[in-house]
């Protein structure tokens, strides 16, 4: 299964089974110096599969873009 989270899901708990996908869909404005990064994770529990920056659809200077992080749950555990 796939679980998709946004910044609105901050401080929520999600349950993943081994093999599930976790997708983080986060808005950012790189032109302002604001972007997302991974501060801490247990690499034995979540394997980073991809990190993609989607350009803003309206191509406006300084417009919002979306950062997508995709992880696979590799072991059982809680964080």
N, CA, C and O atoms as a Tripos MOL2 file, in Angstrom:
@<TRIPOS>MOLECULE
protein
  316   315    79     0     0
PROTEIN
NO_CHARGES

@<TRIPOS>ATOM
      1 N           0.8510   -1.1830    0.0000 N.3       1 UNK1
      2 CA          0.0000    0.0000    0.0000 C.3       1 UNK1
      3 C           0.8860    1.2320    0.0000 C.2       1 UNK1
      4 O           2.0860    1.1460    0.2590 O.2       1 UNK1
      5 N           0.2920    2.3740   -0.2900 N.am      2 UNK2
      6 CA          1.0150    3.6430   -0.3050 C.3       2 UNK2
      7 C           0.3210    4.6200    0.6270 C.2       2 UNK2
      8 O          -0.9020    4.7580    0.5960 O.2       2 UNK2
      9 N           1.1070    5.3010    1.4590 N.am      3 UNK3
     10 CA          0.6030    6.3410    2.3460 C.3       3 UNK3
     11 C           1.2390    7.6510    1.8870 C.2       3 UNK3
     12 O           2.4630    7.7570    1.8030 O.2       3 UNK3
     13 N           0.4020    8.6470    1.5910 N.am      4 UNK4
     14 CA          0.9040    9.9510    1.1610 C.3       4 UNK4
     15 C           0.6070   10.9700    2.2510 C.2       4 UNK4
     16 O          -0.5230   11.0760    2.7270 O.2       4 UNK4
     17 N           1.6330   11.7180    2.6390 N.am      5 UNK5
     18 CA          1.4940   12.7280    3.6910 C.3       5 UNK5
     19 C           1.9150   14.0910    3.1670 C.2       5 UNK5
     20 O           2.7580   14.1910    2.2760 O.2       5 UNK5
     21 N           1.3170   15.1490    3.7320 N.am      6 UNK6
     22 CA          1.6970   16.5240    3.4260 C.3       6 UNK6
     23 C           2.1120   17.2020    4.7290 C.2       6 UNK6
     24 O           2.0760   16.5840    5.7930 O.2       6 UNK6
     25 N           2.5010   18.4590    4.6440 N.am      7 UNK7
     26 CA          2.8780   19.1870    5.8620 C.3       7 UNK7
     27 C           1.7050   19.3050    6.8370 C.2       7 UNK7
     28 O           1.9180   19.5230    8.0300 O.2       7 UNK7
     29 N           0.4830   19.1650    6.3530 N.am      8 UNK8
     30 CA         -0.6890   19.2090    7.2320 C.3       8 UNK8
     31 C          -0.7910   17.9770    8.1260 C.2       8 UNK8
     32 O          -1.5430   17.9750    9.1010 O.2       8 UNK8
     33 N          -0.0320   16.9240    7.7940 N.am      9 UNK9
     34 CA         -0.0310   15.6940    8.5950 C.3       9 UNK9
     35 C           1.0400   15.7140    9.6850 C.2       9 UNK9
     36 O           1.2910   14.6960   10.3290 O.2       9 UNK9
     37 N           1.6680   16.8640    9.8910 N.am     10 UNK10
     38 CA          2.7110   16.9900   10.9030 C.3      10 UNK10
     39 C           2.1870   16.5400   12.2700 C.2      10 UNK10
     40 O           1.0530   16.8520   12.6350 O.2      10 UNK10
     41 N           3.0010   15.8190   13.0100 N.am     11 UNK11
     42 CA          2.6810   15.3200   14.3570 C.3      11 UNK11
     43 C           1.5650   14.2760   14.3620 C.2      11 UNK11
     44 O           0.9210   14.0710   15.3910 O.2      11 UNK11
     45 N           1.3290   13.6200   13.2380 N.am     12 UNK12
     46 CA          0.3810   12.5110   13.2150 C.3      12 UNK12
     47 C           1.1650   11.2050   13.1940 C.2      12 UNK12
     48 O           2.3420   11.1880   12.8340 O.2      12 UNK12
     49 N           0.5250   10.1330   13.5720 N.am     13 UNK13
     50 CA          1.1570    8.8150   13.5430 C.3      13 UNK13
     51 C           0.5730    8.0220   12.3890 C.2      13 UNK13
     52 O          -0.6320    8.0560   12.1420 O.2      13 UNK13
     53 N           1.4320    7.3150   11.6920 N.am     14 UNK14
     54 CA          1.0130    6.4870   10.5750 C.3      14 UNK14
     55 C           1.5540    5.0810   10.7970 C.2      14 UNK14
     56 O           2.6500    4.9060   11.3280 O.2      14 UNK14
     57 N           0.7890    4.0960   10.3920 N.am     15 UNK15
     58 CA          1.2220    2.7150   10.5320 C.3      15 UNK15
     59 C           1.5320    2.1610    9.1560 C.2      15 UNK15
     60 O           0.6800    2.1620    8.2680 O.2      15 UNK15
     61 N           2.7630    1.6860    8.9850 N.am     16 UNK16
     62 CA          3.1820    1.0880    7.7260 C.3      16 UNK16
     63 C           3.5760   -0.3570    7.9700 C.2      16 UNK16
     64 O           4.0990   -0.6980    9.0310 O.2      16 UNK16
     65 N           3.3250   -1.1920    6.9960 N.am     17 UNK17
     66 CA          3.7900   -2.5670    7.0380 C.3      17 UNK17
     67 C           5.0460   -2.6790    6.1860 C.2      17 UNK17
     68 O           5.2950   -1.8410    5.3190 O.2      17 UNK17
     69 N           5.8200   -3.6970    6.4340 N.am     18 UNK18
     70 CA          7.0390   -3.9120    5.6530 C.3      18 UNK18
     71 C           6.6670   -3.9590    4.1650 C.2      18 UNK18
     72 O           5.7560   -4.6830    3.7620 O.2      18 UNK18
     73 N           7.3840   -3.1780    3.3650 N.am     19 UNK19
     74 CA          7.1350   -3.1080    1.9260 C.3      19 UNK19
     75 C           6.2310   -1.9700    1.5000 C.2      19 UNK19
     76 O           6.1770   -1.6480    0.3130 O.2      19 UNK19
     77 N           5.5110   -1.3420    2.4420 N.am     20 UNK20
     78 CA          4.6450   -0.2110    2.1020 C.3      20 UNK20
     79 C           5.4740    0.9800    1.6420 C.2      20 UNK20
     80 O           6.6430    1.1190    2.0020 O.2      20 UNK20
     81 N           4.8510    1.8320    0.8440 N.am     21 UNK21
     82 CA          5.4950    3.0630    0.4000 C.3      21 UNK21
     83 C           4.9780    4.2390    1.2200 C.2      21 UNK21
     84 O           3.7890    4.3300    1.5250 O.2      21 UNK21
     85 N           5.8920    5.1300    1.5680 N.am     22 UNK22
     86 CA          5.5640    6.3860    2.2280 C.3      22 UNK22
     87 C           5.9950    7.5010    1.2950 C.2      22 UNK22
     88 O           7.1710    7.6060    0.9460 O.2      22 UNK22
     89 N           5.0370    8.3420    0.8850 N.am     23 UNK23
     90 CA          5.3240    9.4560   -0.0140 C.3      23 UNK23
     91 C           5.0530   10.7490    0.7290 C.2      23 UNK23
     92 O           3.9520   10.9640    1.2360 O.2      23 UNK23
     93 N           6.0600   11.6100    0.7940 N.am     24 UNK24
     94 CA          5.9030   12.9390    1.3950 C.3      24 UNK24
     95 C           5.7460   13.9420    0.2640 C.2      24 UNK24
     96 O           6.6110   14.0380   -0.6060 O.2      24 UNK24
     97 N           4.6540   14.6850    0.2680 N.am     25 UNK25
     98 CA          4.2990   15.6630   -0.7540 C.3      25 UNK25
     99 C           4.3370   17.0260   -0.0780 C.2      25 UNK25
    100 O           3.3790   17.4130    0.5900 O.2      25 UNK25
    101 N           5.4410   17.7610   -0.2460 N.am     26 UNK26
    102 CA          5.6800   18.9780    0.5240 C.3      26 UNK26
    103 C           5.8590   20.1860   -0.3900 C.2      26 UNK26
    104 O           6.6920   20.1700   -1.2960 O.2      26 UNK26
    105 N           5.0720   21.2330   -0.1450 N.am     27 UNK27
    106 CA          5.2220   22.4730   -0.9100 C.3      27 UNK27
    107 C           6.4530   23.2270   -0.4300 C.2      27 UNK27
    108 O           6.8000   23.2000    0.7510 O.2      27 UNK27
    109 N           7.1040   23.8980   -1.3710 N.am     28 UNK28
    110 CA          8.3050   24.6630   -1.0570 C.3      28 UNK28
    111 C           8.4050   25.8710   -1.9920 C.2      28 UNK28
    112 O           7.7560   25.9190   -3.0370 O.2      28 UNK28
    113 N           9.2200   26.8320   -1.6030 N.am     29 UNK29
    114 CA          9.4960   27.9820   -2.4470 C.3      29 UNK29
    115 C          11.0100   28.1690   -2.4970 C.2      29 UNK29
    116 O          11.5540   28.9800   -1.7470 O.2      29 UNK29
    117 N          11.6940   27.4340   -3.3670 N.am     30 UNK30
    118 CA         13.1500   27.4780   -3.3960 C.3      30 UNK30
    119 C          13.7290   28.8650   -3.6740 C.2      30 UNK30
    120 O          14.8270   29.1730   -3.2100 O.2      30 UNK30
    121 N          13.0130   29.7100   -4.4240 N.am     31 UNK31
    122 CA         13.5050   31.0530   -4.7200 C.3      31 UNK31
    123 C          13.6380   31.9190   -3.4770 C.2      31 UNK31
    124 O          14.3570   32.9180   -3.4910 O.2      31 UNK31
    125 N          12.9530   31.5440   -2.4040 N.am     32 UNK32
    126 CA         13.0240   32.3010   -1.1570 C.3      32 UNK32
    127 C          14.0290   31.6930   -0.1810 C.2      32 UNK32
    128 O          14.2430   32.2170    0.9120 O.2      32 UNK32
    129 N          14.6450   30.5780   -0.5890 N.am     33 UNK33
    130 CA         15.5790   29.9000    0.3030 C.3      33 UNK33
    131 C          14.9080   28.8570    1.1740 C.2      33 UNK33
    132 O          15.5740   28.2190    1.9900 O.2      33 UNK33
    133 N          13.6050   28.6680    1.0210 N.am     34 UNK34
    134 CA         12.8670   27.6940    1.8180 C.3      34 UNK34
    135 C          12.7440   26.3890    1.0530 C.2      34 UNK34
    136 O          12.2360   26.3560   -0.0680 O.2      34 UNK34
    137 N          13.2120   25.3220    1.6650 N.am     35 UNK35
    138 CA         13.0220   23.9910    1.0880 C.3      35 UNK35
    139 C          13.0470   22.9700    2.2180 C.2      35 UNK35
    140 O          13.4120   23.2930    3.3490 O.2      35 UNK35
    141 N          12.6600   21.7440    1.9090 N.am     36 UNK36
    142 CA         12.6190   20.6740    2.8860 C.3      36 UNK36
    143 C          13.8660   19.8190    2.7870 C.2      36 UNK36
    144 O          14.4840   19.7150    1.7270 O.2      36 UNK36
    145 N          14.2250   19.2120    3.9000 N.am     37 UNK37
    146 CA         15.3380   18.2720    3.9390 C.3      37 UNK37
    147 C          15.0730   17.2290    5.0060 C.2      37 UNK37
    148 O          14.2810   17.4500    5.9220 O.2      37 UNK37
    149 N          15.7320   16.1040    4.8840 N.am     38 UNK38
    150 CA         15.5780   15.0250    5.8600 C.3      38 UNK38
    151 C          16.5310   15.2970    7.0130 C.2      38 UNK38
    152 O          17.7500   15.2700    6.8390 O.2      38 UNK38
    153 N          15.9820   15.5560    8.1810 N.am     39 UNK39
    154 CA         16.8030   15.8570    9.3520 C.3      39 UNK39
    155 C          17.2970   14.5840   10.0150 C.2      39 UNK39
    156 O          18.4470   14.5100   10.4470 O.2      39 UNK39
    157 N          16.4280   13.5770   10.0970 N.am     40 UNK40
    158 CA         16.7870   12.3580   10.8120 C.3      40 UNK40
    159 C          15.8420   11.2430   10.3880 C.2      40 UNK40
    160 O          14.6380   11.4550   10.2410 O.2      40 UNK40
    161 N          16.4010   10.0570   10.1930 N.am     41 UNK41
    162 CA         15.5780    8.8820    9.9090 C.3      41 UNK41
    163 C          16.3740    7.6430   10.2500 C.2      41 UNK41
    164 O          17.6050    7.6750   10.2690 O.2      41 UNK41
    165 N          15.6930    6.5710   10.5150 N.am     42 UNK42
    166 CA         16.3290    5.2910   10.7610 C.3      42 UNK42
    167 C          16.4240    4.5850    9.4130 C.2      42 UNK42
    168 O          15.4250    4.0860    8.8940 O.2      42 UNK42
    169 N          17.6200    4.5450    8.8520 N.am     43 UNK43
    170 CA         17.8110    3.9770    7.5200 C.3      43 UNK43
    171 C          17.4710    2.4950    7.4670 C.2      43 UNK43
    172 O          17.2260    1.9580    6.3870 O.2      43 UNK43
    173 N          17.4510    1.8220    8.6240 N.am     44 UNK44
    174 CA         17.0670    0.4110    8.6500 C.3      44 UNK44
    175 C          15.5530    0.2480    8.5590 C.2      44 UNK44
    176 O          15.0740   -0.8260    8.1960 O.2      44 UNK44
    177 N          14.7930    1.2930    8.8830 N.am     45 UNK45
    178 CA         13.3320    1.2100    8.8450 C.3      45 UNK45
    179 C          12.7530    1.8070    7.5690 C.2      45 UNK45
    180 O          11.7920    1.2740    7.0140 O.2      45 UNK45
    181 N          13.3340    2.9120    7.1000 N.am     46 UNK46
    182 CA         12.8390    3.5840    5.8980 C.3      46 UNK46
    183 C          13.9730    3.7580    4.9050 C.2      46 UNK46
    184 O          14.9870    4.3870    5.2060 O.2      46 UNK46
    185 N          13.7910    3.1930    3.7170 N.am     47 UNK47
    186 CA         14.7830    3.3340    2.6530 C.3      47 UNK47
    187 C          14.3090    4.4170    1.6950 C.2      47 UNK47
    188 O          13.2030    4.3360    1.1600 O.2      47 UNK47
    189 N          15.1410    5.4320    1.4770 N.am     48 UNK48
    190 CA         14.7980    6.4960    0.5370 C.3      48 UNK48
    191 C          14.9060    5.9520   -0.8840 C.2      48 UNK48
    192 O          15.9790    5.5260   -1.3110 O.2      48 UNK48
    193 N          13.7990    5.9690   -1.6090 N.am     49 UNK49
    194 CA         13.7860    5.4900   -2.9890 C.3      49 UNK49
    195 C          13.9950    6.6240   -3.9780 C.2      49 UNK49
    196 O          14.6870    6.4510   -4.9820 O.2      49 UNK49
    197 N          13.4000    7.7940   -3.7020 N.am     50 UNK50
    198 CA         13.5790    8.9170   -4.6190 C.3      50 UNK50
    199 C          13.2790   10.2350   -3.9320 C.2      50 UNK50
    200 O          12.5440   10.3080   -2.9470 O.2      50 UNK50
    201 N          13.8800   11.2720   -4.4940 N.am     51 UNK51
    202 CA         13.6640   12.6540   -4.0540 C.3      51 UNK51
    203 C          13.5200   13.4610   -5.3360 C.2      51 UNK51
    204 O          14.4620   13.5560   -6.1240 O.2      51 UNK51
    205 N          12.3330   14.0480   -5.5470 N.am     52 UNK52
    206 CA         12.0390   14.7340   -6.8020 C.3      52 UNK52
    207 C          11.5200   16.1350   -6.5050 C.2      52 UNK52
    208 O          10.7270   16.3290   -5.5840 O.2      52 UNK52
    209 N          11.9650   17.0990   -7.2820 N.am     53 UNK53
    210 CA         11.4540   18.4640   -7.1950 C.3      53 UNK53
    211 C          10.5980   18.7100   -8.4340 C.2      53 UNK53
    212 O          11.1060   18.6940   -9.5560 O.2      53 UNK53
    213 N           9.3060   18.9370   -8.2330 N.am     54 UNK54
    214 CA          8.3950   19.2180   -9.3450 C.3      54 UNK54
    215 C           8.3280   20.7270   -9.5410 C.2      54 UNK54
    216 O           8.0170   21.4660   -8.6060 O.2      54 UNK54
    217 N           8.6130   21.1770  -10.7340 N.am     55 UNK55
    218 CA          8.5800   22.6170  -11.0170 C.3      55 UNK55
    219 C           7.1640   23.1530  -10.8430 C.2      55 UNK55
    220 O           6.1880   22.4160  -10.9790 O.2      55 UNK55
    221 N           7.0660   24.4490  -10.5400 N.am     56 UNK56
    222 CA          5.7290   25.0250  -10.3240 C.3      56 UNK56
    223 C           4.9540   25.0120  -11.6330 C.2      56 UNK56
    224 O           5.4830   25.3950  -12.6770 O.2      56 UNK56
    225 N           3.7020   24.5740  -11.5770 N.am     57 UNK57
    226 CA          2.9210   24.3850  -12.8020 C.3      57 UNK57
    227 C           2.6550   25.6650  -13.5760 C.2      57 UNK57
    228 O           2.5220   25.6190  -14.7990 O.2      57 UNK57
    229 N           2.5740   26.8070  -12.9030 N.am     58 UNK58
    230 CA          2.2880   28.0650  -13.5890 C.3      58 UNK58
    231 C           3.5530   28.7960  -14.0160 C.2      58 UNK58
    232 O           3.4860   29.8530  -14.6440 O.2      58 UNK58
    233 N           4.7120   28.2270  -13.6700 N.am     59 UNK59
    234 CA          6.0140   28.7970  -14.0340 C.3      59 UNK59
    235 C           6.1570   30.2550  -13.5930 C.2      59 UNK59
    236 O           6.7790   31.0580  -14.2890 O.2      59 UNK59
    237 N           5.5820   30.5940  -12.4390 N.am     60 UNK60
    238 CA          5.6960   31.9440  -11.9130 C.3      60 UNK60
    239 C           7.0150   32.0970  -11.1600 C.2      60 UNK60
    240 O           7.3720   31.2180  -10.3770 O.2      60 UNK60
    241 N           7.7430   33.1850  -11.3760 N.am     61 UNK61
    242 CA          8.9730   33.3930  -10.6200 C.3      61 UNK61
    243 C           8.6730   33.4280   -9.1230 C.2      61 UNK61
    244 O           7.7820   34.1540   -8.6830 O.2      61 UNK61
    245 N           9.4030   32.6590   -8.3560 N.am     62 UNK62
    246 CA          9.1810   32.6010   -6.9110 C.3      62 UNK62
    247 C           7.9680   31.7830   -6.5210 C.2      62 UNK62
    248 O           7.5970   31.7350   -5.3480 O.2      62 UNK62
    249 N           7.3460   31.1360   -7.5020 N.am     63 UNK63
    250 CA          6.1470   30.3490   -7.2230 C.3      63 UNK63
    251 C           6.4560   29.0740   -6.4530 C.2      63 UNK63
    252 O           7.6080   28.6540   -6.3430 O.2      63 UNK63
    253 N           5.4140   28.4790   -5.9310 N.am     64 UNK64
    254 CA          5.5690   27.2560   -5.1530 C.3      64 UNK64
    255 C           5.8860   26.0770   -6.0590 C.2      64 UNK64
    256 O           5.3880   25.9770   -7.1800 O.2      64 UNK64
    257 N           6.7240   25.1900   -5.5460 N.am     65 UNK65
    258 CA          7.0040   23.9230   -6.1960 C.3      65 UNK65
    259 C           6.6820   22.8260   -5.1870 C.2      65 UNK65
    260 O           6.3010   23.1160   -4.0530 O.2      65 UNK65
    261 N           6.8310   21.5930   -5.5850 N.am     66 UNK66
    262 CA          6.5420   20.4760   -4.7020 C.3      66 UNK66
    263 C           7.7640   19.5670   -4.6380 C.2      66 UNK66
    264 O           8.3360   19.2060   -5.6660 O.2      66 UNK66
    265 N           8.1570   19.2030   -3.4170 N.am     67 UNK67
    266 CA          9.2030   18.2130   -3.2150 C.3      67 UNK67
    267 C           8.5130   16.9020   -2.8580 C.2      67 UNK67
    268 O           7.6750   16.8590   -1.9570 O.2      67 UNK67
    269 N           8.8680   15.8400   -3.5650 N.am     68 UNK68
    270 CA          8.3310   14.5120   -3.2840 C.3      68 UNK68
    271 C           9.4570   13.6190   -2.7910 C.2      68 UNK68
    272 O          10.4780   13.4680   -3.4610 O.2      68 UNK68
    273 N           9.2690   13.0340   -1.6280 N.am     69 UNK69
    274 CA         10.1870   12.0420   -1.0870 C.3      69 UNK69
    275 C           9.4310   10.7240   -1.0430 C.2      69 UNK69
    276 O           8.3160   10.6630   -0.5250 O.2      69 UNK69
    277 N          10.0240    9.6790   -1.5760 N.am     70 UNK70
    278 CA          9.3910    8.3590   -1.5450 C.3      70 UNK70
    279 C          10.2930    7.3970   -0.7740 C.2      70 UNK70
    280 O          11.4770    7.2490   -1.0780 O.2      70 UNK70
    281 N           9.7080    6.7510    0.2230 N.am     71 UNK71
    282 CA         10.4280    5.7960    1.0620 C.3      71 UNK71
    283 C           9.7310    4.4430    0.9980 C.2      71 UNK71
    284 O           8.5380    4.3670    0.7020 O.2      71 UNK71
    285 N          10.4810    3.3680    1.2780 N.am     72 UNK72
    286 CA          9.9050    2.0400    1.4450 C.3      72 UNK72
    287 C          10.1620    1.5980    2.8900 C.2      72 UNK72
    288 O          11.2820    1.7000    3.3890 O.2      72 UNK72
    289 N           9.1260    1.1140    3.5430 N.am     73 UNK73
    290 CA          9.2630    0.5690    4.8960 C.3      73 UNK73
    291 C           9.9850   -0.7770    4.7690 C.2      73 UNK73
    292 O           9.5170   -1.6760    4.0700 O.2      73 UNK73
    293 N          11.1120   -0.9040    5.4420 N.am     74 UNK74
    294 CA         11.9230   -2.1110    5.2810 C.3      74 UNK74
    295 C          11.9170   -3.0230    6.5090 C.2      74 UNK74
    296 O          12.2000   -4.2150    6.3860 O.2      74 UNK74
    297 N          11.6040   -2.4930    7.6750 N.am     75 UNK75
    298 CA         11.5290   -3.3080    8.8880 C.3      75 UNK75
    299 C          10.4020   -2.7970    9.7730 C.2      75 UNK75
    300 O           9.8370   -1.7290    9.5370 O.2      75 UNK75
    301 N          10.0970   -3.5660   10.7730 N.am     76 UNK76
    302 CA          9.0670   -3.1790   11.7440 C.3      76 UNK76
    303 C           9.7020   -2.2880   12.8020 C.2      76 UNK76
    304 O          10.8420   -2.5210   13.2040 O.2      76 UNK76
    305 N           8.9870   -1.2820   13.2520 N.am     77 UNK77
    306 CA          9.4810   -0.4070   14.3080 C.3      77 UNK77
    307 C           8.5790    0.7960   14.4460 C.2      77 UNK77
    308 O           7.6160    0.9550   13.6970 O.2      77 UNK77
    309 N           8.8950    1.6400   15.4050 N.am     78 UNK78
    310 CA          8.1210    2.8640   15.6020 C.3      78 UNK78
    311 C           9.0720    4.0280   15.7110 C.2      78 UNK78
    312 O          10.2050    3.8900   16.1710 O.2      78 UNK78
    313 N           8.5950    5.1740   15.2820 N.am     79 UNK79
    314 CA          9.3370    6.4290   15.3770 C.3      79 UNK79
    315 C           8.3660    7.5430   15.6130 C.2      79 UNK79
    316 O           8.7690    8.7000   15.7270 O.2      79 UNK79
@<TRIPOS>BOND
     1     1     2 1
     2     2     3 1
     3     3     4 2
     4     3     5 am
     5     5     6 1
     6     6     7 1
     7     7     8 2
     8     7     9 am
     9     9    10 1
    10    10    11 1
    11    11    12 2
    12    11    13 am
    13    13    14 1
    14    14    15 1
    15    15    16 2
    16    15    17 am
    17    17    18 1
    18    18    19 1
    19    19    20 2
    20    19    21 am
    21    21    22 1
    22    22    23 1
    23    23    24 2
    24    23    25 am
    25    25    26 1
    26    26    27 1
    27    27    28 2
    28    27    29 am
    29    29    30 1
    30    30    31 1
    31    31    32 2
    32    31    33 am
    33    33    34 1
    34    34    35 1
    35    35    36 2
    36    35    37 am
    37    37    38 1
    38    38    39 1
    39    39    40 2
    40    39    41 am
    41    41    42 1
    42    42    43 1
    43    43    44 2
    44    43    45 am
    45    45    46 1
    46    46    47 1
    47    47    48 2
    48    47    49 am
    49    49    50 1
    50    50    51 1
    51    51    52 2
    52    51    53 am
    53    53    54 1
    54    54    55 1
    55    55    56 2
    56    55    57 am
    57    57    58 1
    58    58    59 1
    59    59    60 2
    60    59    61 am
    61    61    62 1
    62    62    63 1
    63    63    64 2
    64    63    65 am
    65    65    66 1
    66    66    67 1
    67    67    68 2
    68    67    69 am
    69    69    70 1
    70    70    71 1
    71    71    72 2
    72    71    73 am
    73    73    74 1
    74    74    75 1
    75    75    76 2
    76    75    77 am
    77    77    78 1
    78    78    79 1
    79    79    80 2
    80    79    81 am
    81    81    82 1
    82    82    83 1
    83    83    84 2
    84    83    85 am
    85    85    86 1
    86    86    87 1
    87    87    88 2
    88    87    89 am
    89    89    90 1
    90    90    91 1
    91    91    92 2
    92    91    93 am
    93    93    94 1
    94    94    95 1
    95    95    96 2
    96    95    97 am
    97    97    98 1
    98    98    99 1
    99    99   100 2
   100    99   101 am
   101   101   102 1
   102   102   103 1
   103   103   104 2
   104   103   105 am
   105   105   106 1
   106   106   107 1
   107   107   108 2
   108   107   109 am
   109   109   110 1
   110   110   111 1
   111   111   112 2
   112   111   113 am
   113   113   114 1
   114   114   115 1
   115   115   116 2
   116   115   117 am
   117   117   118 1
   118   118   119 1
   119   119   120 2
   120   119   121 am
   121   121   122 1
   122   122   123 1
   123   123   124 2
   124   123   125 am
   125   125   126 1
   126   126   127 1
   127   127   128 2
   128   127   129 am
   129   129   130 1
   130   130   131 1
   131   131   132 2
   132   131   133 am
   133   133   134 1
   134   134   135 1
   135   135   136 2
   136   135   137 am
   137   137   138 1
   138   138   139 1
   139   139   140 2
   140   139   141 am
   141   141   142 1
   142   142   143 1
   143   143   144 2
   144   143   145 am
   145   145   146 1
   146   146   147 1
   147   147   148 2
   148   147   149 am
   149   149   150 1
   150   150   151 1
   151   151   152 2
   152   151   153 am
   153   153   154 1
   154   154   155 1
   155   155   156 2
   156   155   157 am
   157   157   158 1
   158   158   159 1
   159   159   160 2
   160   159   161 am
   161   161   162 1
   162   162   163 1
   163   163   164 2
   164   163   165 am
   165   165   166 1
   166   166   167 1
   167   167   168 2
   168   167   169 am
   169   169   170 1
   170   170   171 1
   171   171   172 2
   172   171   173 am
   173   173   174 1
   174   174   175 1
   175   175   176 2
   176   175   177 am
   177   177   178 1
   178   178   179 1
   179   179   180 2
   180   179   181 am
   181   181   182 1
   182   182   183 1
   183   183   184 2
   184   183   185 am
   185   185   186 1
   186   186   187 1
   187   187   188 2
   188   187   189 am
   189   189   190 1
   190   190   191 1
   191   191   192 2
   192   191   193 am
   193   193   194 1
   194   194   195 1
   195   195   196 2
   196   195   197 am
   197   197   198 1
   198   198   199 1
   199   199   200 2
   200   199   201 am
   201   201   202 1
   202   202   203 1
   203   203   204 2
   204   203   205 am
   205   205   206 1
   206   206   207 1
   207   207   208 2
   208   207   209 am
   209   209   210 1
   210   210   211 1
   211   211   212 2
   212   211   213 am
   213   213   214 1
   214   214   215 1
   215   215   216 2
   216   215   217 am
   217   217   218 1
   218   218   219 1
   219   219   220 2
   220   219   221 am
   221   221   222 1
   222   222   223 1
   223   223   224 2
   224   223   225 am
   225   225   226 1
   226   226   227 1
   227   227   228 2
   228   227   229 am
   229   229   230 1
   230   230   231 1
   231   231   232 2
   232   231   233 am
   233   233   234 1
   234   234   235 1
   235   235   236 2
   236   235   237 am
   237   237   238 1
   238   238   239 1
   239   239   240 2
   240   239   241 am
   241   241   242 1
   242   242   243 1
   243   243   244 2
   244   243   245 am
   245   245   246 1
   246   246   247 1
   247   247   248 2
   248   247   249 am
   249   249   250 1
   250   250   251 1
   251   251   252 2
   252   251   253 am
   253   253   254 1
   254   254   255 1
   255   255   256 2
   256   255   257 am
   257   257   258 1
   258   258   259 1
   259   259   260 2
   260   259   261 am
   261   261   262 1
   262   262   263 1
   263   263   264 2
   264   263   265 am
   265   265   266 1
   266   266   267 1
   267   267   268 2
   268   267   269 am
   269   269   270 1
   270   270   271 1
   271   271   272 2
   272   271   273 am
   273   273   274 1
   274   274   275 1
   275   275   276 2
   276   275   277 am
   277   277   278 1
   278   278   279 1
   279   279   280 2
   280   279   281 am
   281   281   282 1
   282   282   283 1
   283   283   284 2
   284   283   285 am
   285   285   286 1
   286   286   287 1
   287   287   288 2
   288   287   289 am
   289   289   290 1
   290   290   291 1
   291   291   292 2
   292   291   293 am
   293   293   294 1
   294   294   295 1
   295   295   296 2
   296   295   297 am
   297   297   298 1
   298   298   299 1
   299   299   300 2
   300   299   301 am
   301   301   302 1
   302   302   303 1
   303   303   304 2
   304   303   305 am
   305   305   306 1
   306   306   307 1
   307   307   308 2
   308   307   309 am
   309   309   310 1
   310   310   311 1
   311   311   312 2
   312   311   313 am
   313   313   314 1
   314   314   315 1
   315   315   316 2
@<TRIPOS>SUBSTRUCTURE
     1 UNK1         2 RESIDUE 1 A UNK
     2 UNK2         6 RESIDUE 1 A UNK
     3 UNK3        10 RESIDUE 1 A UNK
     4 UNK4        14 RESIDUE 1 A UNK
     5 UNK5        18 RESIDUE 1 A UNK
     6 UNK6        22 RESIDUE 1 A UNK
     7 UNK7        26 RESIDUE 1 A UNK
     8 UNK8        30 RESIDUE 1 A UNK
     9 UNK9        34 RESIDUE 1 A UNK
    10 UNK10       38 RESIDUE 1 A UNK
    11 UNK11       42 RESIDUE 1 A UNK
    12 UNK12       46 RESIDUE 1 A UNK
    13 UNK13       50 RESIDUE 1 A UNK
    14 UNK14       54 RESIDUE 1 A UNK
    15 UNK15       58 RESIDUE 1 A UNK
    16 UNK16       62 RESIDUE 1 A UNK
    17 UNK17       66 RESIDUE 1 A UNK
    18 UNK18       70 RESIDUE 1 A UNK
    19 UNK19       74 RESIDUE 1 A UNK
    20 UNK20       78 RESIDUE 1 A UNK
    21 UNK21       82 RESIDUE 1 A UNK
    22 UNK22       86 RESIDUE 1 A UNK
    23 UNK23       90 RESIDUE 1 A UNK
    24 UNK24       94 RESIDUE 1 A UNK
    25 UNK25       98 RESIDUE 1 A UNK
    26 UNK26      102 RESIDUE 1 A UNK
    27 UNK27      106 RESIDUE 1 A UNK
    28 UNK28      110 RESIDUE 1 A UNK
    29 UNK29      114 RESIDUE 1 A UNK
    30 UNK30      118 RESIDUE 1 A UNK
    31 UNK31      122 RESIDUE 1 A UNK
    32 UNK32      126 RESIDUE 1 A UNK
    33 UNK33      130 RESIDUE 1 A UNK
    34 UNK34      134 RESIDUE 1 A UNK
    35 UNK35      138 RESIDUE 1 A UNK
    36 UNK36      142 RESIDUE 1 A UNK
    37 UNK37      146 RESIDUE 1 A UNK
    38 UNK38      150 RESIDUE 1 A UNK
    39 UNK39      154 RESIDUE 1 A UNK
    40 UNK40      158 RESIDUE 1 A UNK
    41 UNK41      162 RESIDUE 1 A UNK
    42 UNK42      166 RESIDUE 1 A UNK
    43 UNK43      170 RESIDUE 1 A UNK
    44 UNK44      174 RESIDUE 1 A UNK
    45 UNK45      178 RESIDUE 1 A UNK
    46 UNK46      182 RESIDUE 1 A UNK
    47 UNK47      186 RESIDUE 1 A UNK
    48 UNK48      190 RESIDUE 1 A UNK
    49 UNK49      194 RESIDUE 1 A UNK
    50 UNK50      198 RESIDUE 1 A UNK
    51 UNK51      202 RESIDUE 1 A UNK
    52 UNK52      206 RESIDUE 1 A UNK
    53 UNK53      210 RESIDUE 1 A UNK
    54 UNK54      214 RESIDUE 1 A UNK
    55 UNK55      218 RESIDUE 1 A UNK
    56 UNK56      222 RESIDUE 1 A UNK
    57 UNK57      226 RESIDUE 1 A UNK
    58 UNK58      230 RESIDUE 1 A UNK
    59 UNK59      234 RESIDUE 1 A UNK
    60 UNK60      238 RESIDUE 1 A UNK
    61 UNK61      242 RESIDUE 1 A UNK
    62 UNK62      246 RESIDUE 1 A UNK
    63 UNK63      250 RESIDUE 1 A UNK
    64 UNK64      254 RESIDUE 1 A UNK
    65 UNK65      258 RESIDUE 1 A UNK
    66 UNK66      262 RESIDUE 1 A UNK
    67 UNK67      266 RESIDUE 1 A UNK
    68 UNK68      270 RESIDUE 1 A UNK
    69 UNK69      274 RESIDUE 1 A UNK
    70 UNK70      278 RESIDUE 1 A UNK
    71 UNK71      282 RESIDUE 1 A UNK
    72 UNK72      286 RESIDUE 1 A UNK
    73 UNK73      290 RESIDUE 1 A UNK
    74 UNK74      294 RESIDUE 1 A UNK
    75 UNK75      298 RESIDUE 1 A UNK
    76 UNK76      302 RESIDUE 1 A UNK
    77 UNK77      306 RESIDUE 1 A UNK
    78 UNK78      310 RESIDUE 1 A UNK
    79 UNK79      314 RESIDUE 1 A UNK
